[in-house]
Amino acid sequence: METGLQIRSLVNKSGVLEVSLASVPTPEPGPDEIVIRVEATPINPSDIALLLGPVDMETAKQSGTAASPVLTAKILERAMPMMGARFDQSMPCGNEGAGTVVKAGSSPAVQALMGKLVAVKPWIIRKEDKPVSEGEYLQTPDELDEYKQYSMCINCMLCYAACPIYGLDPQFIGPAAIALGQRYNLDSRDEGSAERMDILAARGHLGMHVRR
């Protein structure tokens, strides 16, 4: 079985976060799917929250081997209440990148991508994806204008430094995450607003103010 390396982040109930490289099986693609050998990826500020979380980097320690390095660090005590959902769950890090297509499904559309350099980033949730052969999910300029202002965020995280609620309430998910959720909720191509609303309502102090 072919395998690849994946960066994983694990939060232990003891208050220690562990970052490691894990060997995972390379999946076989479905008819309209591809497998990409990732060759370049940025570190987006939104990735850092998952990768390292609110840890005290002065406590960071390296262990493992050159082939399988492990980084551990203590999570700040005041941040532990908002980490409960992640306890003992090893989570893959990173949500965008570029690389070469090394496997492709049976459809002509994805077969045409074999050996080509592509970029990937998930952005919308569909209840049921249509076949690649049916083309893109299109929208009108007016539909684009509905969410465009929320898509301009560069994830600099300055809004978190300026937000008094984020400093006072460790359960508050923060302004950038709320704006990102709103960006997708207003996208005419997206069907995942219900999945986000529980989180936004519970941890975003939004009540019923987020609209579709």
N, C-alpha and C positions, 0 to 999 in steps of 0.2 A: 504494500500500500504506500502510495506517495504521501509525503508529509511536507509541511512548511512551518516556519516560525511565526509566532504571533505574540505581540506584546500584551501582557495581561496585568490587571490591577486587582488586588484582593484586599479587602478591609476585614481585619480580624476583630472579634468582639473585645479582645484585650486592648484595643486601641492602637494597633500597629498596622500600617499599610505596607503591602508587599508588591513590588513591581518585578516581573520576571519575564523571561522568554520561554514560551511553551511550544512544544511540538504538537501540531494538530494535523489530522488527515486532510488531504486535498480533496475537496468534493468533486463528484462527477456532475457536469453541467446538465440541466434539463434541456428540452428542445430549443428554448429561446434564451438560454443562459450562456455565460462565458466564465472562464476562470482566468484571472489576471495574475501574472507574476509582478508584484509591486516593486518598482525600481526607484521611485522617488515619492516622498510624501512630506507635506509641510507639518509643522506643529502649530495648530490653531489654538488660540487661547481657550476655546471651548473644550479642546482635548485635555488641557492641563488639569481642569477640574476633575476629570475622571482619572487621569493618569496618576496624579499625585494628591489630589484632594487638598484639604486644609491641614497639611502636615507641617511639623516643625523641621525644616531642612537641616538645622544644626544637629539633629539627632540621627541623620541619615547614615546608614552603614551598608557597605557593599560586601557581598559574599557570593557563593557559588563558584562557577568556573568561567573561563574565557568564553567557552561555547554556550554556557547556560548561566549568565550572570543574574544575580538577585539583588535588588535594592530594598531596604526596609527603613522606615522612619515612623516616629510616633505621631499620632494625630493629636492636634490641639484639643485639650479637654473640653473647651467651650463648643467645639464643633462636633463632638461625638453624638449629641442628640439627633442631628440631621443626617447621620450616616447609617442609621438603623436599617434602611432598606437595602443596603449593600453588604451587610454582615455575611461573611463566609461565602460570597459569590465572586468567583473569578471572572472578571469582565474584560472583553477585548477592547483595546484602545485604538483611537484613530477612526476618522470617518471620511477621509478623502485622500486621493493619491493618484499616481499615474504609473503605467507599466505596460507590459506586452501581453497580449492575449495568447495563452498557451493551450487552452482547450476551448472548444465551442460545441454547442448543441447541434441538432440536426437541421434546424431551419436555415434556409439560404441567407437570411439577413445576418445571422450571427456567424455563419461559416465565412462570410465575407470579411469578418474582423480578424480571422486567424493570422497571427504573426504581426499584427498592427499595434502601434502604440496608442493607448486610449487613456482617458482620465475618468475617474469615477467619484461620485459623491451622491449619497442618497438624499433626497430632499422632499418628496411627497409620499404620502401613504395612500394606497388604493385598496378598496375592499376586494377587488379582483382585477389583476393586471390583464390588459388586453394583449394579444399576440404582437410581437415586434413587427410582423408583416403588415399590421393595420396602421402603422405610423405613429407619429407623436400625439401627445395630448395638447391640443391647440387651445388658445384663448384669445379673446379680443383685446384691443388696447385698453378699453374701459375696465376689463377684468384684471389686467395687469396693474392699472392705476390703483385698484382696491388695496393691494398689499405692497406696492413698490417702496413706499417710505419705510416700511419695516424691514425691507431687505437690504437697506443701505448700511446697516450696522457693520463695523469692521472688527467687532469683538475686542476692542481695546481695554474693556473692563473699567474704564474711568467712572461709568455710572454707578458701579458698585462702591467705589471709594467715596462717591458723593451722596449715596443714598443712606439716610439716617435709619430707615427701617431695617435694612440689611445688617447694620451694625448692632441693632437692638434685639432683633429676633432671629435666632439661628435657624428657625424653620422656614424663613422667607426665602423663596427661590431666587429672587433678585430681578431687577429691571431688564437686563439683557435677555434672560431666559424667557421672560414674559413677552417681550417684543418679538422674539424668535417664534414662540408659539403662535402669537397673533399673526405673524407673517404667513405661516402655513394655514392657519384657520381661515384666512381670507382668500387663499389661493383657490380659484375655481376648479383646479385639477385635483385638489386634495380631498380625501374622504376620511381623514384621521382625527378630526377635531374632537370627537367624543373620547378618544384615547388620551388626549391632552387635557381635557377639561377637568378631570378629577385631580390631576396634579396642580394645574393652574389655580383651581378654586381652593384647594386645600392649603397649598404652600405659597400662593401668590396673592392672598388676601383680595381676590377679585370678586367673590360672590357671583352675581349674575351679570357683571359688567362686560365680560368678554362676549362679543357677538360673532356670529358666523358670517 
